Amino acid sequence: MSDFVRLQLTKDEALVLFEWLAQRDEERARENTESDAPLDAEELVLTKIHGVLEKSLVEPFDPNYGALLAAARRRVQEST
């Protein structure tokens, strides 16, 4: 049995998740500007997932990122 779990997301789901994680990171950074407290386990896992998505996606670096994200959000909502 493997110690790894493979998650499979559509490109749209990955983009939406990436943005949500980026916003969480920004909020956490603003809240903890004076704190050196270590991250809890959940935050460490979310940070790792964010990093994996950042390495996998090219859309966040596209000049039309806002429109790409809006379209991805719409498609994710329509697919449920």
VEXNUKOL-426540 format. One line per 5 residues: for each residue x, y, z of C-alpha. Coordinates in nm, 4 decimals, m for minus. Layout:
REM residues N
X,Y,Z | ...
***
This chain:
REM residues 80
0.0000,0.0000,0.0000 | 0.1326,0.3421,m0.0980 | 0.1752,0.6314,0.1424 | 0.0554,0.8714,m0.1273 | m0.2905,0.9747,m0.2427
m0.3465,1.0988,m0.5950 | m0.6017,1.3744,m0.6455 | m0.7493,1.4371,m0.9864 | m0.8930,1.7794,m1.0703 | m1.0063,1.9370,m1.3902
m0.8023,2.2352,m1.5065 | m1.0916,2.4604,m1.4032 | m1.1115,2.3057,m1.0561 | m0.7358,2.3395,m1.0138 | m0.7446,2.7056,m1.1135
m1.0310,2.7853,m0.8756 | m0.8580,2.5985,m0.5918 | m0.5283,2.7729,m0.6668 | m0.6927,3.1147,m0.6385 | m0.8714,3.0243,m0.3143
m0.5453,2.9022,m0.1626 | m0.3634,3.2167,m0.2799 | m0.6269,3.4326,m0.1105 | m0.5954,3.2275,0.2106 | m0.2178,3.2711,0.2039
m0.2533,3.6473,0.1625 | m0.5040,3.6706,0.4488 | m0.2833,3.4591,0.6737 | 0.0188,3.6740,0.5913 | m0.1716,3.9929,0.6789
m0.2987,3.8453,1.0066 | 0.0378,3.7043,1.1124 | 0.2729,3.9849,1.0148 | 0.4167,3.9989,1.3667 | 0.3846,3.6329,1.4598
0.6510,3.3684,1.4232 | 0.4111,3.0942,1.5312 | 0.4564,2.7747,1.3318 | 0.1866,2.6753,1.0876 | m0.0517,2.4075,1.2011
m0.0653,2.0790,1.0093 | m0.3663,2.1834,0.8018 | m0.1975,2.5047,0.6896 | 0.1176,2.3138,0.5983 | m0.0831,2.0740,0.3809
m0.2735,2.3572,0.2107 | 0.0532,2.5414,0.1472 | 0.1973,2.2280,m0.0136 | m0.1087,2.1851,m0.2377 | m0.0853,2.5522,m0.3360
0.2789,2.5030,m0.4329 | 0.2005,2.1969,m0.6438 | m0.0737,2.3889,m0.8253 | 0.1550,2.6881,m0.8761 | 0.4099,2.4620,m1.0473
0.1411,2.2972,m1.2607 | m0.0612,2.5943,m1.3843 | 0.0411,2.8577,m1.6348 | m0.2849,3.0562,m1.6181 | m0.1946,3.2576,m1.3047
0.0856,3.4199,m1.5055 | m0.1353,3.5046,m1.8029 | m0.2231,3.8746,m1.8457 | m0.5877,3.7672,m1.8837 | m0.5853,3.5717,m1.5556
m0.8948,3.7468,m1.4179 | m1.1038,3.6487,m1.7188 | m0.9635,3.2950,m1.7212 | m1.0464,3.2557,m1.3526 | m1.3981,3.3945,m1.3963
m1.4641,3.1529,m1.6816 | m1.3249,2.8602,m1.4803 | m1.5451,2.9511,m1.1828 | m1.8509,2.9662,m1.4078 | m1.7771,2.6273,m1.5641
m1.7186,2.4678,m1.2222 | m2.0500,2.6026,m1.0971 | m2.2323,2.4881,m1.4097 | m2.0868,2.1370,m1.3882 | m2.2431,2.0551,m1.0514
***
